[in-house]
């Protein structure tokens, strides 16, 4: 599960993927929250639903842009700087 389903927003999926995923996600969320009443209960339910329908994700961390002073290799500043002529 960790390598194929531990994801977070942004989600990109086909309409067919969402049609199979959403009912399970909706069904799991209150049950997970009842056992784990924390902020990320719905995210845990999402991961469970994705695993249940065998929907694997390709992970990309290059969509994140937060603080220009960060040196995190997981943010997209390299492409922004490159396009601006700074890189």
C-alpha positions in Angstrom: 0.0 0.0 0.0 2.8 2.5 0.9 4.4 2.5 -2.6 1.2 2.6 -4.6 -1.5 4.2 -2.6 0.0 6.6 0.0 -0.8 9.8 -1.9 -2.2 13.2 -1.3 -3.6 16.0 -3.4 -3.4 16.8 -6.3 -5.3 13.8 -7.7 -5.5 13.2 -11.4 -7.7 10.3 -12.5 -10.1 9.3 -15.3 -13.8 9.7 -14.8 -14.1 5.9 -14.7 -11.5 5.7 -12.0 -13.4 8.2 -9.9 -16.7 6.4 -10.5 -15.3 3.2 -9.0 -13.3 5.0 -6.2 -15.8 7.5 -4.9 -18.6 5.2 -3.6 -16.0 3.2 -1.6 -14.3 6.4 -0.3 -17.7 7.7 0.7 -18.5 4.5 2.5 -15.2 4.1 4.3 -14.9 7.7 5.6 -17.4 7.6 8.4 -16.3 4.1 9.5 -12.6 5.2 9.6 -13.6 8.4 11.4 -15.5 6.5 14.0 -12.3 4.6 14.8 -9.8 7.4 14.1 -11.5 10.8 14.7 -8.6 12.8 13.5 -8.0 15.3 10.7 -6.6 12.7 8.2 -9.4 10.2 8.6 -10.8 10.9 5.2 -7.3 10.6 3.7 -7.0 7.2 5.3 -10.4 6.2 3.8 -9.2 7.5 0.4 -6.1 5.2 0.6 -8.2 2.3 1.6 -10.7 2.8 -1.2 -7.9 3.1 -3.8 -6.3 -0.1 -2.6 -9.7 -1.8 -2.6 -10.4 -1.0 -6.2 -6.7 -1.7 -7.1 -6.2 1.9 -8.3 -2.5 2.5 -8.3 -1.1 6.0 -8.5 2.1 7.4 -10.0 3.6 9.8 -7.6 4.9 13.2 -8.6 6.1 15.7 -6.0 7.0 18.4 -8.5 3.6 20.2 -8.3 4.3 21.7 -4.9 5.4 25.4 -4.7 5.3 27.0 -1.3 8.3 29.1 -0.2 10.9 30.4 -2.7 13.5 30.1 0.0 13.1 26.4 0.4 15.8 24.1 -0.8 13.4 21.1 -1.0 14.0 19.0 -4.1 10.3 18.1 -4.1 9.1 21.5 -5.0 8.8 22.9 -8.6 11.1 25.9 -8.1 13.7 24.3 -10.5 11.3 24.6 -13.4 10.0 28.0 -12.4 13.6 29.4 -12.1 14.6 27.7 -15.4 11.6 29.2 -17.3 12.4 32.6 -15.8 16.0 32.4 -17.0 17.5 32.0 -13.6 18.4 28.3 -13.8 
